[in-house]
Amino acid sequence: MYTFKGKEGQGEEGMKRSLFVTGVAGIWMMAGLALAQTPTIAVPNSTATTSYDAGAGFPDRNGPFSAILVVIPETELAEFNKPSTANRSLSRVARAEPGAKLAIKVLFTGPAGDLNSVGKVTMDLKILAPDGTIYANSDYKDLPVWLGSIGQGRGVFDNRDRVPVVTFEPKDKPGIYTIQATLRDRFSQRDIALKQTVELLPMPAAVTAPAAPPAQAAAADEAPKAAAPAKSKKKSRRKRRR
């Protein structure tokens, strides 16, 4: 299931499955960001940890505009509520089991602003199922990512207002799911293509309780005791004669 959650109060979970995660748009100066692949709700491909410096920006870039897309456990969204100077540690999800709730975060630096230092960034987003089809109608255009003051544009910004959340269901086919996004800086007219994959593992086989051992046959009754021999009739007659 693909969901969104946000301010507008939309709560449809039908064909659009639109639900938005509320939050205040975030800008923070990066004291440290560590992206680790650790076994949380998912099985990582490795245990490598990559640290990023805000001054250097992120790997995907277009001029001064740089960005990164990460898939994290939904529970780690609280990392973005930390003070702006705090270190943040996020667990990248590489493989997940049915039932996992994964948040799609976009972090970026270097957006352009207007004369009032207001920036505007949007995103196109879609998720492809293992067979290449659009997963759960998740083909979105111009999702709001950032609209507000950027100062000098030296901080790290993120899509805290609109965080897509994917919930894999037991009926979803196992395989590689591809998250494709295009981040658009509306004032500089710069775009950045982003991609991340998550492998959905098969449902774990149901564990059946071992069969109870067959009841042991009751021990055979002991052979009946031999009857006491009858008294001799001759002895009885002799006693009567006396």
Order of alpha helices (4+ residues) and beta strands (2+ residues): beta-beta-beta-beta-beta-beta-beta-beta-beta-beta-beta-beta-beta-beta-beta-alpha
